[in-house]
Amino acid sequence: MRKHEKLTTGIQKQLEDIKSSGLYKHERIIRSRQSNEILVGNQAATAKKVINFCANNYLGLSDDPSLIDAAKRALDTHGLGLSSVRFICGTQDIHKDLEKKIAQFHNKEDAILYGSAFDANGGLFEALLTDQDAVISDTLNHASIIDGIRLCKAQKHRYKHADMADLEAKLQAAQSARLRMIVSDGSFSMDGAVAPLDKICDLADKYDAIVMIDECHSTGFLGKTGRGAYEYHNIHPDRIDIINSTLGKALGGATGGYTCASQEVVDILRQRSRPYLFSNTLAPAVVGASLATFDMLMKSTHLRDKLEKNTKKFRTAIKAAGFKIKGVDHPIVPIMLGDAKLASSFAEEMLARGIYVVGFSYPVVPMGEARIRCQLSAAHTEQDIDRT
């Protein structure tokens, strides 16, 4: 008999329930680099080439040769890892160089690196807010924001998704707080929708609130030069107080996250943010490749321009085919099916036809709103889109 039979028996029942409801998530095995075409299969001998329409590889940089070379050079010059957190013996010159470059890209005074964007969100609110403050969050914000907010002692308010009247009501209810922080995804990953950031900033000005946005699904491609949601809405960057984002999606897809803000905010995060203080520093190879990525993006917009073209082509074609989709012009294109089992079987049928997509259902999305989430990439060809 197992030592903890009650635990395993209870878990087995939960797993059976998940499977019977069509919500069980299977992991497919990829046997190639991440790209527009990948090899998928449990065994190498039976792996098949498919077109990938579900990666966060928006700019097609995950297998970019120049970035791979930059990562290799950093391995040679700075080693595999630091075996340390930043404040002990884990800060190299390239970490400071990357933080400076990220701050420059986002028009902020400084930036701080984390092992992941989840950690960046997890370490922000507890470090900045007290029980005298209030945090006001969009109901559809990412799980990492939700979890990060849970860790802080501030008053917690949630406003209906993108509902400015409800946000204003919550701001009014929080007027007695020392600080009010509005928190929103810049782009919502399940809906392909961009936050009404211009209206959020107007309310922040009216009620003297701080604005924090998560730009994980915006950085590198949203806006004319890829600066994100504030550029998309033609907002001056000074109206956004704190920007969190990731190195793990459009910017090469490796790993790592960051916060950029005023010097004072970044300085206090270095002193108090627990994921930063108690997690190993970002690996040199990732830092080297990320430096090259930002250099690339600050010199040219050709990749985000191609992604924009691909997005328009795909959205037009999928609408013409009669599917219901969400969003307007974002490369995340949710194809709404409703039923979880239908979404799962739809994804399996598409894989059989050589198209890699994944069905999303509860609890990742609301019950009854299962979908296939397609994601466009600058790596996609016109032929890839036409085939899908």
Secondary structure, 3 states (H helix, E strand, C coil): CCCCHHHHHHHHHHHHHHHHCCCCCCCCCECCCCCCEEEECCCHHHCEEEEECCCCCCCCCCCCHHHHHHHHHHHHHHCCCCCCCHHHHCCCHHHHHHHHHHHHHCCCCEEEEECCHHHHHHCCHHHHCCCCCEEEEECCCCHHHHHHHHHCCCEEEEECCCCHHHHHHHHHHCCCCCCEEEEEECEECCCCEECCHHHHHHHHHHCCCEEEEECCCCCCCCCCCCCCHHHHCCCCHHHCCEEEEECCCCCCCCCCEEEEECHHHHHHHHHHCHHHHCCCCCCHHHHHHHHHHHHHHHHCCHHHHHHHHHHHHHHHHHHHCCCCECCCCCCEEEEEEECHHHHHHHHHHHHHCCEECCEECCCCCCCCCEEEEEECCCCCCHHHHHHC
